[in-house]
């Protein structure tokens, strides 16, 4: 019983960490943001209207991203105001593609099928290496923080996630990925008033 519970907890931990690790985060240095004593923020753009149902992923991402950013900034002590915050937050969403790179296991794989003597790669490894080295669709979000007085950008982070199934956006997986990415992006930001 105890080992089954330990195995279940280990499985949940590995699943959670693997879900979080799939978001790449590239963050600007927070030096320009730090030391300004910011305490309030506002969104630079209005949220998308929920009056219509659109299949574009941005209509799923927008409300979730705003909630996650608000939660993370509140946890750091920043207060959301409707207008004229000490800094403004905005984002740019851009779907993209990334060319896959063949793994080291594919160095002896020819593009045509055939027999290769003296190879130690199993057929499953060969198939996986070829399948995983193709073009991947990504969703990229650049979070921007601008000085509220000058409107000049003072900080940016780019979140990139490879999409497994672009045709069925899953809100829970999207929320988990965005929460993980935003939390990692905001790690270096100072707390409010610092």
N, C-alpha and C positions, 0 to 999 in steps of 0.2 A: 504494500500500500504506500509506504513512504517513498520507495524508489519510483513508483508510478507517478506520484505527485511531483517529485523532483524532476522526472523526465518531462512531465507536462509543463512545468515552470521553465525549464531549460528550452523547450520547444517554443514557448511563447516569447521568451527573451530573444532567441535567435530570429524568429519571425519579425519581431518588432525592430530589431537592429538592422536586419536586411532590408526592411521597408524604408527605414530612415536613411540608410547608406546610399540609396539609389538617387538621392538628390545631390547634385553638385552645387557648391556655393562658392562664388568668387567675390570677395569683399574688398572694397577700397579701404585704405587706411583711414581711421576715424579721427586723425589729428585735427583736421580742419573743423570737424563737428565738435570735438571736445573743447572744454574751456569757455564755451559761449554762454553757459548758464541757462540753456533752454529748459523750459518747464511745461509749455503748452505746445500743441500741434493741431493742425487742421489738414483735412484732405484737400489736395489741389484741384481734384476733379470730382464731379458728382458721380454717385453710383449709377450703374445701369438700371433702367426701369425693369421691373419684374411683371409688367403688364402683358408681355408677350412671351411665348415660348419659342426660343430659337435653339437650333441644334449646334450652334457655334460654341466651342468650349469656354469662351470668355464669359458667357452668361452663367456658367457654373462656377468659374474661377473667381469672378469679381466679388460676389458677396462673401465667399469663404475667405479670400485673401484679406479683405477689409476687416473681417471679424478677427482673424488670426493676428494681423498687424496691430489692431486696437488692443487685443489681449496682451501681446508681448510688450507694447509700449506702456500700457497701464502697469504691468508687472515691474517695469523699470522706473515707475513714478511719474510718467508723463501724463498730462491731462488733455483729453480731446476737447477742442472748442470748435464751434461751427465755422468761424471765420477769423482771420488775422492771428493765427497761432505764431509762436516764436519760430517754428519751422513748419514747412508743409511736406506732406508725404504724397507721392504719386508712384505709379508704376507703368511700365511699358510691357505689353504681352506680345510675344512674337513666336509663332510656331516655327520650327526649323527642322533640319535634318543633319545627321552626323554620319559621316562615312565610317563604317566599321574598319577596324584594323585586324588583319589576320593574327591569330595567336601564334605562339611559338610552336604549337602542336601542328601547325599547317605548313611548315617549311618544306615538307617533302610531298605535299599534295598537289597533284596536277589538276588543271581544270577539267580534264576529261577522265572518265572512269577507266580503270584498267588495273592490271596486276602490278604491284610494286614489290619486288622481292626485298627481303631484309628490313622491313619496316615493323615497328613495334606499336603502331597506332591501331587501336581497334576501330571497327566500322562506326560505332557509336561516337567515339571521339572525333573521327573524321567528319561525320555528318554535323555534329554540334559545332565544330570549328567553322565549317563553311556557313552554316545557318546563322551563327552569331556574328559573322564578320561582314554582314551586309549593311545597307543603309538603314539607319534607325530614325524614327520621327521623334522630335523633342518638343517640349514646351519650355519656353524660356521667359522668365520674368525678371525685369530689371527694376528693383525697388530704388527710388530716388528720394533723398531728403534735401530740401532746398531751404536756404536761410529765408525766414519770413519777411525780413526787411528788404533784402537785396534780390530775392528770387534766384540767387545763384546756387547751383548744386554744391553741397558740401559733403555728401556721402552717397555711395551707391553700392548695391550688391546685386549680383546676377545669379538667379537660381535656374538650374537646368535639370530637367527630368526626362529620361528616355521613356516614351510611352509604349506600353505593351499592347493596349487595345484602344486605339483612338476613336473607334466607332461607338463605344459605350462608356462615357465618362461616369465614373463611380464617385459620388460625392464624399463618401467616407475615406476612400483612398486618396482623393484629392486633398481633403482636409488634413489627413495625416502627413502627406508629403509636404504641403505648404507649411504646416506647423513646424515640422522638423527643419525645413530650409530657413524659415524666418527666424526661428530660435537660434540657429547656428549663425545666421547673418548678423543678428543683433548682439551677439556675445560680446563684441568689442566696444559697443556703444556705452558711453558713460550713463550713469543714472541721472535722473532729472535734477537740475540745479548745479551739477558738478561742472 
